[in-house]
Amino acid sequence: MPTSPSDPARRAGRVDPADSSGPAVVPAPAGQAASAGAGAVDLAVVGAGPAGLAAAVTAAGLGLRVAVLDAGDRPGGQYYRHPAPGLGAARPEALHHGWAEFATREAALRAHESAGRITYLPLHHVWTVVPGGAAPAPLWTLHAVVGHAPDERAAAVTARAVLIATGSYERQLPFPGWTLPGVVGAGGAQAMLKGGLVLPGRRVVVAGSGPLLLAVAGSLAAAGAAVPAVVEAAAYTAYAGRVPVLLRNPGKLVEAAVHGGALARHHVRLLTRHAVTEAHGTGRIEAVTVARLDRDWRPLPGTARRIPCDALAVGHGLVPQLELATGLGCATRPGPDGTVALVLDAEQRTSVPGIWSAGETGGIGGAQLALTEGELAAHSVATALRPGRPPTPGADGRAGRHLGRLTRRRARLRAFADAMGAAHRPGEGWTGWLRDDAVVCRCEEVPAGRIREAADDLGARDARTVKLLTRAGMGWCQGRMCGPAVAALAGQEPATDRRPFSCPVPLRHLAELPATDR
C-alpha cells in the first residue's frame, strides 16, 4: 500500500536536503496513512536483518537521521528470528550463532530510536522506490504496504539515500511429491523452530545442498526431533581446491566442526552426493526416496532407497531478493552459486546513484558478511551526504583503521562465500529426477512436461516465454519458488525480472498515488 503525497503535500513536507532535522516520513494524501511526521530522512534502510540493522545503527552513530522499514514485526530478519515474548522462551539465544552481535545492535537501535535518530517502522513492506526532486540533491520516495490484510494501509517515506538490505529466500528444486503436507523449506523449518518453538515433524529428513542443512539438522535434533539423515547433493571434496580461502577463515572451520559434532552426538547420518528424488505419502509425507548422484547431479540407476519420515526440510541454498533493486534499474551479475546478485562497488554502491545495498543482495554470504557490509555502506552514505566532514570529529585516523579492518574482513568473507557457492551450485543434471507429471509451478499447478513442451516443441528459449505459454511463474509467489526450475528446464541460466512491484498492492492505493509517482 503505497502512499505518496500529492505534489503540494510533497512540497510542503520537503526539507532542505542539507538539513537533518525534522520528522522522518512524508505525509500521506487524503485516505492514506503516514507512518510518522513530515520531512525527509538522510537514509532509508529497507530491511532490519543483519545488514540493515548494522547499517542503521552505524549511520545513526555517524550523525545521520535514519528510517528503517522492515516487513517483519521485530528486528533481526530471518537469520535472527526469535520467539515472540508471549511464548516465554527462557534462552532464545540458544537457537542462534552470534546472538550477542544481534543483541548489541538491537539495543543500539532502541537507543537511537529513543533519541530520535532512528525511526523504526515494522510491518512496512516496501513495494517500490521512486526518484524525485531536483539535482544535485534528489530525494527518494519509498512506498510501503503497512500491516496485514484486510486492514492494510499505505505509507511513504522520503530519504536522501536508500540502502537495500532485503536479504534472500530459499532456492527450491522441485521433485515428485514436493507438494505433500509435511514438506517444508530447510530455512522454513528453522524459522518454525526459532520463531514458534515448534518442529515440522517428529522424524525429519533434512535434504538439499549448502551449509544451512547442517545448522538446521543440528537445531532440529537438539530440539528433540529424530533426524535419520542429512542428504547433501554436493560433495565436500569440492572445497579441496580452496584450502587458502578456508585457512583465512578459521571461524568458519570451527563453525563447521561444531555442526559436525552436533550431528555426531545425535547420531545423524550425513549422505553426500545424494538427493531426495521423490516424496511419498497419502495426505501427508510418509517417506522419501534418496538416490546417489553423479557429478552433474543425475540420479544413478540402482542406488535408490526409501527413508521413512513424517517431515522433510529441503532447500538448495538461497536466492538474493532483488525486486526493489532491479525495479530501480540496478545492474546485476551472475554469482558462483548460479543465482543473480547486484553489482556493487567497493563502498557498497549500486549502479544507480543514491542507492546502496548490503548483505545477501550482493551475493549470498551469511550474517557476518552482511554485518560487515552494512557498516561499510553506512560509512559510505555518511561520506556521500556530508562531503568533507570527518565521520567522527578528531577521529580520522581511528576511523580509517576501522574501515580498513572492515574492508579486509569483507574480502576474506566474500572469498569464502564464493567458494561455498561454487561448491554447492546445483549441477545441470538435477532435472533428471523430474517426471513429466511432477508439479514445478505450485501456484498455477504447471507440471514439468508442459514446460518441456514449451521449450522443446513451441520454441521457448527463456523463462519469460515459458511463462507466457504455460503460466509458470504467474502465481502468488511470482516465480520465487519455481523460477530456477523453469529456467533450467528452458535451458537458461536464472535471470531476475524487472518488476514494478515487489509485493501485492491493493488497487485503491495505486489509485491514490499522485501522477508523478504512477
C-alpha positions in Angstrom: 0.0 0.0 0.0 1.6 2.9 -1.3 1.3 6.3 -0.2 2.7 9.1 -2.0 1.8 12.6 -1.1 0.3 14.8 -3.7 2.6 17.5 -5.2 1.5 20.3 -2.8 1.9 17.9 0.1 5.2 16.8 -1.1 6.5 20.4 -1.4 5.1 21.2 2.0 6.8 18.2 3.5 10.2 18.6 1.9 13.1 20.0 3.9 16.4 21.3 2.8 18.5 18.1 1.9 21.3 19.5 3.9 19.1 19.8 7.0 18.8 16.6 9.0 16.3 17.9 11.5 12.6 17.2 11.3 10.3 14.2 11.2 11.1 11.1 9.2 8.2 10.3 7.0 6.3 12.1 4.2 2.7 12.9 5.0 0.1 10.8 3.2 -2.6 12.2 0.9 -6.2 12.0 1.9 -7.4 8.5 2.5 -3.9 7.2 3.2 -1.9 6.8 6.4 1.6 8.1 7.0 4.0 6.3 9.4 5.2 9.4 11.1 5.5 13.1 10.5 6.7 15.2 7.5 10.1 15.6 6.0 13.0 13.6 4.6 15.5 11.4 6.5 19.1 11.2 5.4 19.0 7.4 4.9 16.1 4.9 4.4 17.1 1.3 5.2 14.9 -1.4 3.7 15.2 -4.5 5.9 16.1 -5.0 9.5 18.2 -8.2 9.2 21.9 -8.3 9.9 22.9 -5.9 7.1 20.1 -3.4 7.6 20.5 -3.4 11.3 24.2 -2.8 11.2 23.8 -0.1 8.6 21.1 1.7 10.5 22.9 1.9 13.9 26.2 2.7 12.3 24.7 5.5 10.2 22.8 6.9 13.2 26.1 6.8 15.2 27.7 8.9 12.4 25.0 11.6 12.8 22.6 10.7 10.1 18.8 10.5 10.6 17.6 7.1 9.6 14.3 5.3 8.9 14.3 1.5 9.0 11.4 -0.1 7.1 11.0 -3.8 7.7 8.3 -6.3 6.6 8.8 -8.2 9.9 7.3 -7.2 13.3 10.6 -7.3 15.1 14.2 -6.5 14.1 16.6 -9.4 13.2 15.3 -10.6 9.8 15.2 -14.3 9.0 18.7 -15.0 10.5 17.9 -13.6 13.9 14.3 -14.6 14.0 13.3 -15.3 17.6 10.3 -16.3 19.6 7.6 -13.8 20.5 7.7 -12.7 24.1 4.4 -14.4 24.8 6.0 -17.8 24.1 8.1 -17.4 27.2 11.4 -18.7 25.7 13.9 -18.7 28.5 17.0 -18.7 26.3 16.2 -17.6 22.7 20.0 -17.2 22.1 20.4 -21.0 22.3 19.0 -21.3 18.8 21.5 -18.8 17.2 25.1 -18.3 16.4 26.4 -14.7 17.1 23.4 -13.8 19.2 25.5 -11.2 21.2 26.1 -9.2 18.0 22.4 -9.0 17.3 21.6 -8.1 20.9 24.2 -5.3 20.9 22.8 -3.8 17.7 19.2 -4.2 18.7 20.0 -2.3 21.9 21.7 0.4 19.8 18.6 0.6 17.5 16.3 1.1 20.5 18.7 3.8 22.0 18.9 5.7 18.7 15.1 5.3 18.4 14.6 6.9 21.8 16.9 9.7 20.9 15.1 10.4 17.7 17.9 9.5 15.4 16.2 6.3 14.0 12.6 5.8 13.1 11.9 2.1 13.2 8.9 1.1 11.1 8.0 -2.6 11.5 5.4 -4.3 9.3 6.3 -2.0 6.4 6.7 -3.9 3.2 8.3 -1.6 0.7 6.9 -2.3 -2.8 8.7 0.4 -4.8 11.2 3.2 -4.6 10.6 6.3 -6.8 13.1 9.1 -7.5 12.1 12.7 -7.2 13.3 16.2 -6.6 15.8 18.2 -8.4 19.6 17.7 -8.8 22.1 17.9 -7.2 20.2 16.6 -4.2 17.3 14.4 -5.4 15.0 12.7 -2.9 13.7 9.1 -3.0 10.2 8.1 -2.0 9.7 4.6 -0.6 6.1 3.3 -0.9 5.1 0.6 1.6 2.2 -1.7 2.5 1.7 -1.5 6.2 0.1 -4.2 8.3 -1.8 -7.2 7.2 -5.0 -7.8 5.1 -7.7 -6.8 5.4 -6.5 -3.8 7.4 -3.5 -2.8 5.3 -2.8 0.9 5.0 -0.3 2.8 2.9 2.7 4.9 3.9 5.6 6.7 2.2 9.0 7.7 3.4 11.3 10.2 1.7 15.0 10.0 2.0 18.2 11.5 0.6 19.7 8.0 0.2 18.4 4.4 0.2 20.1 1.2 1.4 18.5 -2.0 0.2 19.1 -4.9 2.6 16.2 -7.2 1.6 18.1 -10.4 2.2 17.2 -13.6 0.4 14.8 -16.5 0.1 15.2 -20.2 -0.3 16.0 -21.9 -3.6 13.8 -24.9 -4.2 14.4 -27.6 -6.9 11.1 -29.5 -7.3 10.7 -33.2 -7.3 7.7 -35.6 -7.4 5.8 -35.3 -4.2 7.2 -32.0 -3.0 3.7 -30.5 -2.7 2.7 -33.0 0.0 2.0 -31.6 3.5 5.0 -32.1 5.7 7.5 -31.0 3.0 8.9 -27.6 4.1 11.9 -25.5 3.2 15.0 -26.1 5.3 15.1 -22.4 6.2 11.3 -22.6 6.9 11.9 -25.5 9.4 14.5 -23.4 11.1 12.1 -20.4 11.2 9.4 -22.6 12.7 11.8 -23.6 15.5 13.3 -20.1 16.1 10.1 -18.1 15.8 7.5 -20.5 17.1 9.4 -23.2 19.1 7.7 -25.9 17.0 9.0 -28.8 14.9 7.8 -29.7 11.4 7.6 -33.3 12.5 8.9 -36.0 14.8 11.1 -37.7 12.2 12.6 -35.2 9.8 14.9 -35.8 6.9 17.0 -32.7 6.0 18.0 -32.5 2.3 19.2 -30.3 -0.4 22.5 -28.6 -0.6 24.5 -26.0 1.3 25.9 -25.4 4.8 22.5 -24.4 6.1 21.5 -28.0 6.1 24.0 -28.8 8.9 22.7 -26.0 11.1 19.1 -27.0 10.5 19.7 -30.6 11.3 21.6 -29.8 14.4 18.9 -27.4 15.7 16.1 -29.9 15.0 17.9 -32.7 16.7 18.7 -30.6 19.7 15.1 -29.7 20.0 14.0 -33.3 20.1 13.4 -34.3 16.5 14.8 -37.6 15.1 16.9 -36.7 12.0 17.6 -40.0 10.2 19.8 -38.3 7.6 21.1 -35.1 6.1 21.0 -35.6 2.4 23.6 -33.3 0.7 23.6 -33.2 -3.1 27.1 -31.8 -3.3 30.4 -33.3 -2.2 32.6 -31.6 0.4 35.6 -32.6 -1.6 34.7 -29.6 -3.8 36.3 -27.4 -1.1 39.7 -29.1 -1.6 40.9 -26.6 -4.2 40.1 -23.7 -1.9 42.4 -24.5 1.0 43.9 -21.0 1.2 40.5 -19.4 1.4 39.5 -21.9 4.2 42.6 -21.2 6.2 41.9 -17.4 6.0 38.5 -18.1 7.7 39.3 -20.2 10.8 36.0 -19.2 12.4 34.1 -20.9 9.5 36.1 -24.1 10.1 35.3 -24.0 13.8 31.6 -23.5 13.0 31.7 -26.5 10.6 33.3 -28.6 13.3 30.6 -27.6 15.8 27.8 -28.6 13.4 29.6 -31.9 12.6 29.9 -32.6 16.3 26.2 -31.9 16.9 25.3 -34.4 14.1 27.6 -37.0 15.6 26.1 -36.5 19.1 22.6 -37.0 17.8 23.6 -40.0 15.5 22.6 -38.1 12.3 23.9 -39.8 9.2 25.4 -37.5 6.5 24.9 -38.7 2.9 26.9 -36.6 0.5 26.4 -36.7 -3.3 22.8 -37.8 -2.7 19.4 -36.2 -3.2 15.7 -36.7 -2.4 14.2 -37.6 -5.7 10.7 -38.3 -4.6 8.4 -37.9 -1.6 5.7 -40.5 -0.8 2.5 -40.3 1.2 -1.3 -40.1 1.2 -2.4 -36.9 2.8 1.0 -36.3 4.3 4.6 -37.3 3.6 5.4 -40.8 4.9 8.8 -41.5 3.3 11.3 -40.2 0.8 13.3 -41.8 -1.9 17.0 -41.0 -1.8 19.4 -41.7 -4.7 23.1 -41.2 -5.3 24.0 -38.6 -7.8 26.8 -38.4 -10.4 29.0 -35.3 -10.7 26.3 -33.5 -12.7 23.6 -34.3 -10.1 21.9 -37.0 -12.3 20.4 -39.9 -10.2 22.4 -43.1 -10.7 20.2 -46.1 -11.5 20.0 -48.8 -8.9 21.0 -46.5 -6.0 17.5 -45.5 -4.7 16.5 -46.3 -1.2 13.5 -45.3 1.0 13.7 -43.5 4.3 10.6 -43.3 6.4 9.8 -39.8 7.8 6.9 -37.6 8.7 8.5 -34.3 7.6 11.1 -33.2 5.0 13.1 -30.0 5.3 14.6 -29.3 1.9 16.4 -26.4 0.3 19.3 -25.8 -2.2 20.7 -22.6 -0.8 19.4 -19.1 -1.0 18.5 -16.6 -3.7 19.1 -12.8 -3.3 15.9 -10.9 -3.1 16.3 -8.2 -5.8 12.9 -6.9 -6.8 13.3 -3.4 -5.4 16.8 -3.0 -6.8 16.1 -4.3 -10.2 13.0 -2.2 -10.4 15.2 0.8 -10.0 17.5 -0.5 -12.8 20.4 -1.6 -10.6 22.9 -3.8 -12.6 23.2 -7.5 -11.7 25.8 -10.2 -12.2 25.8 -14.0 -12.2 27.0 -15.5 -8.9 29.2 -18.5 -8.4 26.2 -20.4 -6.9 24.1 -20.0 -10.0 22.0 -17.1 -8.7 21.9 -13.5 -9.7 23.3 -10.7 -7.4 23.7 -7.0 -7.6 26.8 -5.3 -9.0 28.3 -3.3 -6.1 31.4 -1.2 -5.9 34.0 -1.1 -3.0 31.7 1.1 -1.0 28.5 -1.0 -1.4 27.0 1.4 -4.0 24.8 0.0 -6.7 25.0 1.2 -10.3 22.2 3.7 -9.6 23.5 6.9 -7.8 21.9 7.3 -4.4 21.2 3.6 -3.9 23.4 1.4 -1.7 23.0 -2.3 -0.9 24.4 -4.7 1.7 24.0 -8.3 2.7 22.7 -11.2 0.6 21.5 -8.9 -2.3 25.2 -8.6 -3.3 25.6 -12.4 -3.2 24.8 -15.0 -0.6 27.4 -14.8 2.2 26.0 -15.2 5.6 25.4 -13.0 8.7 29.0 -12.0 9.4 29.5 -10.7 5.9 26.1 -8.9 6.0 27.0 -7.1 9.2 30.4 -6.1 7.8 28.8 -4.8 4.5 26.1 -2.9 6.4 28.8 -1.0 8.4 30.8 -0.2 5.3 27.7 1.0 3.4 26.7 3.3 6.3 30.2 5.0 6.3 29.9 5.4 2.5 26.5 7.0 2.8 27.7 9.4 5.5 30.6 10.4 3.4 28.4 10.9 0.3 25.8 13.0 2.1 28.3 15.1 4.1 31.4 15.5 1.9 34.5 16.9 3.5 33.2 16.2 7.0 35.0 13.5 9.1 32.7 10.7 10.3 33.8 11.4 13.9 35.4 14.7 14.9 39.0 14.3 15.8 39.0 10.6 14.9 40.1 10.4 11.3 42.9 8.0 11.9 41.0 5.7 14.1 38.0 5.7 11.7 40.4 5.0 8.8 41.9 2.0 10.5 38.4 0.6 11.4 37.3 1.0 7.8 40.5 -0.8 6.7 39.7 -3.7 9.0 36.1 -3.9 7.7 37.3 -3.9 4.1 39.8 -6.7 4.7 37.1 -8.7 6.6 34.7 -8.3 3.8 37.2 -9.5 1.2 38.0 -12.6 3.4 34.4 -13.5 4.0 33.4 -12.8 0.4 36.1 -15.2 -0.9 34.8 -17.9 1.4 31.2 -17.2 0.3 32.2 -17.6 -3.3 34.0 -20.8 -2.6 31.0 -22.1 -0.7 28.6 -21.1 -3.5 30.7 -22.8 -6.2 30.9 -26.0 -4.1 27.2 -26.3 -3.7 26.0 -25.0 -7.0 23.3 -27.3 -8.5 24.5 -29.5 -11.3 22.8 -29.4 -14.7 21.5 -32.9 -14.4 19.2 -32.4 -11.4 16.2 -32.2 -13.8 16.7 -35.9 -14.4 14.6 -36.6 -11.3 11.6 -34.6 -12.6 9.0 -36.8 -14.2 6.7 -35.0 -16.7 3.8 -35.2 -14.3 5.7 -33.6 -11.4 4.4 -30.1 -10.5 7.0 -27.4 -11.0 4.9 -24.2 -10.5 2.9 -24.8 -7.4 0.8 -21.6 -7.7 -0.5 -22.4 -11.2 -0.1 -26.2 -11.0 2.1 -26.4 -14.0 3.9 -29.8 -14.5 7.3 -30.3 -15.8 6.0 -31.9 -19.0 4.2 -28.7 -20.0 7.3 -26.6 -19.5 9.4 -29.1 -21.5 6.8 -29.0 -24.3 7.1 -25.2 -24.4 10.8 -25.3 -24.6 11.2 -28.3 -26.9 8.2 -28.1 -29.2 7.0 -24.5 -29.0 10.3 -22.8 -29.3 10.5 -21.1 -25.9 14.1 -20.2 -25.2 13.8 -18.3 -22.0 11.8 -18.4 -18.8 9.6 -15.4 -19.8 8.4 -17.1 -22.9 7.8 -20.3 -21.0 5.7 -18.2 -18.5 3.6 -16.7 -21.3 3.0 -20.2 -22.8 2.3 -22.1 -19.6 1.6 -19.6 -16.8 4.5 -20.9 -14.8 5.6 -18.1 -12.5 2.4 -16.1 -12.8 1.0 -17.1 -9.4 1.1 -15.5 -6.0 4.8 -16.0 -5.4 5.7 -14.5 -8.8 8.2 -17.2 -9.6 10.2 -17.2 -6.4 9.6 -20.9 -5.9 9.7 -22.2 -9.4 11.9 -19.6 -11.2 15.2 -21.6 -11.0 13.5 -24.8 -12.1 11.7 -23.1 -15.0 14.9 -21.6 -16.2 16.7 -24.9 -16.0 14.0 -26.7 -18.0 14.1 -24.0 -20.6 17.9 -24.4 -20.9 18.7 -21.0 -19.5 20.6 -19.5 -16.6 18.4 -18.0 -13.9 17.6 -14.3 -14.5 16.0 -11.6 -12.5 12.9 -9.9 -13.9 12.5 -6.2 -13.6 9.1 -5.8 -11.8 7.3 -2.6 -10.8 6.1 -4.1 -7.5 7.9 -6.2 -5.0 4.7 -7.4 -3.3 1.0 -7.4 -3.9 -0.5 -3.9 -3.6 -4.2 -3.0 -3.2 -5.6 -1.2 -6.2 -7.1 1.5 -4.1 -3.6 2.6 -3.0 -2.4 2.7 -6.6 -5.4 4.9 -7.5 -4.5 7.3 -4.7 -1.0 7.9 -6.0 -0.2 11.3 -7.5 0.5 11.3 -11.2 4.2 11.9 -10.7 4.6 8.5 -8.9 2.5 6.3 -11.1 
